[in-house]
């Protein structure tokens, strides 16, 4: 009997052609032919109502989440601005230390350059005195001793300058590492 009612309902739909569907009228006709179909329609209405409720819940949840996302974006922008300001302030507090180290590095570099120039001058003087000692066979023993004493003094000066330059190189490296560490 149910199948017949469905076929009657479908037949009615076909007869109606292009006219708008009147759901209530169709429902009355189907229920007249098959009163048991009322349970199916009730179930359909209940499920349609439930689907509509779920759609509304989803729309509400979507709205709530979109509002939260927008608020989180605003919070992130605010936090980023605050972070940048605090970072600048912290880096500004480090600036005097960085400048002090940079000045010390510049002074030490200049001092090392001066020591290198002094060492080069002493090296040239040592070479000149040695050359004079080798080529001067006519020197008196007193002059020979004076030149050897001069050579010994120059060698001691060269050794002292070499040690000072090694110390300066270590100090320069230390300053560079310190600068590197406070830039990180």
C-alpha positions in Angstrom: 0.0 0.0 0.0 2.9 2.3 0.8 4.4 1.9 -2.6 1.1 2.8 -4.2 0.9 6.0 -2.1 4.4 7.0 -3.1 3.6 6.4 -6.8 0.4 8.4 -6.4 2.4 11.2 -4.8 5.0 11.1 -7.6 2.2 11.0 -10.1 0.7 14.1 -8.6 4.1 15.8 -8.8 4.2 15.0 -12.5 0.7 16.2 -13.1 1.4 19.5 -11.4 4.0 20.3 -14.1 5.7 23.7 -13.6 3.4 25.1 -10.9 5.0 25.7 -7.5 4.9 22.8 -5.1 2.4 23.1 -2.2 4.0 20.9 0.4 0.9 20.9 2.7 -1.4 19.9 -0.1 1.0 17.1 -1.2 1.3 15.9 2.4 -2.5 15.7 2.8 -2.8 13.8 -0.4 -0.1 11.3 0.5 -1.5 10.8 4.0 -4.9 10.3 2.6 -3.6 7.5 0.4 -1.1 6.1 3.1 -1.9 7.2 6.7 1.1 5.2 8.0 3.5 7.6 6.1 2.8 10.2 8.9 5.4 8.5 11.0 8.0 8.9 8.3 7.0 12.5 7.8 7.2 13.2 11.6 10.7 11.6 11.7 11.7 13.7 8.6 10.5 16.9 10.4 12.3 16.0 13.6 15.5 15.2 11.7 15.2 18.4 9.5 14.7 20.4 12.7 17.7 18.7 14.2 19.8 19.4 11.1 18.7 23.0 11.2 19.6 23.3 14.9 23.1 21.8 14.1 23.5 24.3 11.3 22.7 27.1 13.7 25.1 25.7 16.3 27.8 25.5 13.7 27.1 29.1 12.6 27.2 30.3 16.2 30.4 28.4 16.8 31.9 29.7 13.6 31.1 33.3 14.6 32.5 32.7 18.1 35.7 31.2 16.7 36.1 34.0 14.1 35.7 36.5 16.9 38.3 34.7 18.9 40.7 34.5 15.9 40.3 38.2 15.3 41.0 38.9 19.0 44.0 36.6 18.9 45.3 38.5 15.9 44.9 41.8 17.8 46.6 40.3 20.8 49.5 39.0 18.6 49.9 42.5 17.0 49.9 44.1 20.5 52.3 41.5 21.9 54.6 42.0 18.9 54.6 45.8 19.4 55.3 45.3 23.1 58.1 42.8 22.3 59.8 45.2 19.9 59.6 48.0 22.3 61.0 46.0 25.2 63.8 44.5 22.9 64.8 48.0 21.8 64.9 49.1 25.5 67.0 46.1 26.5 69.4 46.6 23.6 69.6 50.3 24.5 70.7 49.4 28.0 73.5 47.2 26.4 74.7 50.1 24.2 77.1 51.7 26.7 78.9 48.3 27.2 79.0 47.7 23.5 80.5 51.2 22.9 83.0 50.7 25.7 84.2 47.5 24.2 84.3 49.0 20.7 86.4 51.9 21.9 88.7 49.4 23.7 89.0 47.3 20.6 89.9 50.4 18.4 92.5 51.5 20.9 94.0 48.1 21.2 94.1 47.7 17.4 95.9 51.0 17.1 98.3 50.0 19.9 99.0 46.7 18.1 99.6 48.6 14.8 102.2 50.9 16.6 103.9 47.9 18.2 104.1 46.2 14.8 105.7 49.3 13.3 108.2 49.5 16.2 109.0 45.8 15.8 109.5 46.3 12.1 111.9 49.2 12.9 113.8 47.2 15.4 114.0 44.3 12.9 115.5 46.6 10.3 118.0 48.0 12.9 119.0 44.4 13.9 119.6 43.6 10.3 121.6 46.7 9.8 123.8 46.1 12.9 124.4 42.4 11.9 125.4 43.5 8.4 127.7 46.0 9.9 129.3 43.4 12.2 129.9 41.0 9.4 131.3 43.5 6.9 133.3 45.6 9.3 136.5 43.7 9.9 138.4 46.9 10.7 136.5 47.7 13.9 138.4 47.9 17.1 137.5 45.4 19.8 135.8 48.2 21.8 133.7 49.2 18.8 133.0 45.5 18.1 131.8 45.0 21.7 129.7 48.2 21.6 128.0 47.0 18.4 127.4 43.5 19.9 125.9 45.1 23.0 123.7 47.2 20.7 122.7 44.1 18.8 121.9 42.3 22.1 119.8 45.3 23.3 118.0 45.3 20.0 117.3 41.6 20.2 115.9 42.0 23.7 113.7 44.9 22.5 112.5 42.7 19.6 111.7 39.8 22.0 109.9 42.2 24.4 107.9 43.7 21.5 107.0 40.2 20.2 105.7 39.2 23.7 103.7 42.5 23.9 102.2 41.9 20.5 101.3 38.3 21.4 99.5 39.7 24.5 97.8 42.4 22.5 96.6 39.8 19.9 95.1 37.7 22.8 93.5 40.9 24.2 92.1 41.8 20.8 90.6 38.4 20.4 89.0 38.6 23.8 87.5 42.0 23.0 86.1 40.6 19.7 84.6 37.6 21.5 83.0 39.9 24.1 81.5 42.1 21.4 80.2 39.0 19.6 78.6 37.7 22.8 76.7 40.8 23.5 75.5 41.1 19.9 73.8 37.7 20.1 
